[in-house]
C-alpha cells in the first residue's frame, strides 16, 4: 500500500490493484511532514508520488498553483516538487510563494536544461532543479538534505 495525501484526507493505494481507500487525515505527533507534488500531468504526478511513498514520504498531489496554495496553508509541507514543464509559473509566482511559505523548500523538475525566464527564482527561491526523467537517488538526496536543514532550523535557538 502507498500513502497519498489530498490535504483533507490520506488515501492508501494498493500497488497490485491500484484501488484507493480513503481515511481522514489524522494529526499525529511524529508524523513526517508532507511533500507537495505539483504536476498537471496526472500520470507523472502519481508516478512521482508512488516513488516518494515507496521511500516513506507522505505526498500531496496537485495540478495547479491555487491548489498548491490551499494545501500549503496548514504548514504541514516541508517541500514542493514543481514540474516546470506542466505548470506555468513566473519568477514573481515563485518569489511570492517562497515569501508566503518561508519554511517550505521548492524543488523544480524539467526536461529542459535551462530556464532563462526563471533565472531570478532559480538563484534566490528554488532549492534545487532536477532534470527529467528524475533520478530517484538524486531526488532522495535532495529531500533528505531538506529534512536535515528543516531539523537544524527547528532546533536552532537564538542567543
HELIX and SHEET records of a PDB file:
HELIX    1   1 UNK A   42  UNK A   54  1                                  13    
HELIX    2   2 UNK A   65  UNK A   72  1                                   8    
HELIX    3   3 UNK A   91  UNK A  100  1                                  10    
HELIX    4   4 UNK A  116  UNK A  118  5                                   3    
HELIX    5   5 UNK A  119  UNK A  124  1                                   6    
HELIX    6   6 UNK A  136  UNK A  155  1                                  20    
SHEET    1   A 8 UNK A  20  UNK A  24  0                                        
SHEET    2   A 8 UNK A   9  UNK A  13 -1                                        
SHEET    3   A 8 UNK A   2  UNK A   5 -1                                        
SHEET    4   A 8 UNK A  58  UNK A  62  1                                        
SHEET    5   A 8 UNK A  34  UNK A  38  1                                        
SHEET    6   A 8 UNK A  77  UNK A  83  1                                        
SHEET    7   A 8 UNK A 105  UNK A 110  1                                        
SHEET    8   A 8 UNK A 128  UNK A 131  1                                        
END                                                                             
